[in-house]
Amino acid sequence: MSKKNKLQKFADLLTFPNVYENFDPRHPELIGIDGEPVDLKGKWSEKHFGNNKPITLELACGKGHYTIGLAQRFPERNFIGVDIKGARIWKGATQALEEEISNAAFLRTRIEQIDLFFGKGEVDEIWITFPDPFLKKSKSNRRLTAHPFLEKYKSILKENGIVNLKTDSPELYEFTLDVMKTEKNFEMIYFDDDIYAKPLPVEALSIKTEYEGMHLAVNKTIKYVKLRLL
């Protein structure tokens, strides 16, 4: 992508009513349409969606394929895709606007700061779909199922809230299983190292992103872990 195209997409995002951005990680302020500051913590359903439907987050959403897919399949819920890459979010946000998918929104911020923008118990469910597995051991704490991230999720999930991981990475899958051996705030309620070898346990798993299609094309197996907040 050329620098010009990327800058145009950044400019477009400031005109999108379904996108919110945090430009300075040192200050937990969200910017909405036309660059106006907006406070949504604890108020996403009321202020953005205008309803009281349950909220699901997709973390590291990339181009938003899964966020859009979830929103289309489950109109009784609200979905928010979260990623730091604005040029990627542009794709999903544009599709949502063009197809009038009103139960999908996007948040551009670092996932390490997710608890700054959602209130305690505001989120019902989290999906983590094909995140960077950070294969170097020195970066294992950057994996989105590492303990520091689970602590963040604990602070925004409702009681018995769910965290779903869908990945092609055996390293991330095994890492998550190991984390759960000592995790006190979550319990593992399902895990599977090859979800397509049997009937899918969760309807939402049938959504396939662009990356998943690439993984399946080279015969990678897709793995799934489901956690519940205690």
Long-range contacts (C-beta under 8 A, 24 or more apart in sequence): 1-87, 5-87, 6-87, 9-86, 9-87, 9-90, 10-86, 10-87, 12-90, 12-94, 13-86, 13-89, 13-90, 13-93, 13-108, 16-93, 16-94, 16-97, 16-106, 17-97, 18-93, 18-96, 18-97, 18-104, 18-105, 18-106, 19-89, 19-93, 19-105, 19-106, 19-107, 19-108, 20-48, 20-105, 20-106, 20-107, 20-108, 20-117, 21-86, 21-107, 21-108, 21-109, 22-107, 22-108, 22-109, 22-110, 22-113, 22-116, 22-117, 25-109, 25-110, 25-113, 28-113, 28-116, 28-117, 30-107, 30-109, 30-117, 40-117, 41-116, 41-117, 41-118, 41-119, 41-122, 42-118, 42-119, 42-120, 42-122, 43-119, 44-78, 44-80, 44-105, 44-118, 44-122, 45-78, 48-105, 49-78, 49-102, 49-103, 49-105, 51-78, 53-77, 53-78, 53-103, 54-78, 54-124, 54-125, 55-79, 55-80, 55-122, 55-123, 55-124, 55-125, 56-80, 56-123, 56-124, 56-125, 56-126, 56-127, 57-81, 57-82, 57-114, 57-118, 57-123, 57-125, 57-126, 57-127, 58-82, 58-126, 58-127, 58-128, 58-129, 59-111, 59-114, 59-126, 59-127, 59-128, 59-131, 59-144, 60-111, 60-128, 60-129, 60-130, 60-131, 60-132, 60-144, 61-88, 61-89, 61-92, 61-106, 61-129, 62-88, 62-130, 62-209, 62-211, 63-88, 63-89, 63-91, 63-92, 63-210, 64-88, 64-89, 64-91, 64-92, 64-93, 64-95, 64-96, 64-104, 64-106, 65-92, 65-207, 65-209, 65-210, 66-127, 66-129, 66-207, 66-209, 67-92, 67-104, 67-106, 68-92, 68-95, 68-96, 68-101, 68-104, 69-204, 69-207, 69-209, 70-104, 70-127, 70-204, 70-207, 71-96, 71-101, 71-103, 71-104, 72-101, 73-203, 73-204, 73-207, 74-204, 75-103, 77-103, 77-124, 78-103, 78-104, 78-105, 79-103, 79-104, 79-105, 80-104, 80-105, 80-106, 80-107, 81-105, 81-106, 81-107, 82-106, 82-107, 82-108, 82-109, 82-111, 82-114, 83-108, 84-108, 84-109, 84-110, 84-111, 111-144, 111-149, 111-152, 112-148, 112-149, 112-152, 114-152, 114-153, 114-156, 115-152, 115-155, 115-156, 118-156, 119-156, 120-155, 120-156, 121-156, 121-157, 121-158, 121-159, 122-156, 122-158, 123-153, 123-156, 123-157, 123-158, 123-161, 124-157, 124-158, 124-161, 124-162, 125-157, 125-161, 125-162, 125-163, 125-164, 126-153, 126-157, 126-161, 126-162, 126-163, 126-164, 127-164, 127-166, 127-204, 128-163, 128-164, 128-165, 128-166, 128-167, 129-166, 129-167, 129-209, 129-212, 130-166, 130-167, 130-168, 130-209, 130-211, 130-212, 130-215, 131-167, 131-172, 133-167, 133-169, 133-171, 133-172, 133-175, 135-169, 135-171, 140-175, 143-172, 143-175, 143-176, 145-172, 145-175, 145-176, 145-179, 145-225, 146-175, 146-179, 147-179, 147-183, 150-179, 150-183, 150-185, 150-186, 150-227, 151-185, 153-229, 154-185, 154-186, 154-229, 157-229, 158-229, 159-229, 160-228, 160-229, 161-228, 161-229, 162-226, 162-227, 162-228, 162-229, 163-226, 163-227, 163-228, 163-229, 164-202, 164-204, 164-224, 164-225, 164-226, 164-227, 165-223, 165-224, 165-225, 165-226, 165-227, 166-195, 166-205, 166-212, 166-222, 166-223, 166-224, 167-222, 167-223, 167-224, 168-211, 168-212, 168-215, 168-220, 168-221, 168-222, 168-223, 169-223, 170-223, 173-223, 173-225, 176-225, 177-225, 180-225, 180-227, 184-230, 185-229, 185-230, 186-227, 186-228, 186-229, 186-230, 187-227, 187-228, 187-230, 188-225, 188-226, 188-227, 189-226, 189-227, 189-228, 190-224, 190-225, 190-226, 191-223, 191-224, 191-225, 191-226, 192-223, 192-224, 192-225, 193-221, 193-223, 194-221, 194-222, 194-223, 195-222, 195-223, 195-224, 196-221, 196-222, 197-221, 201-226, 202-226
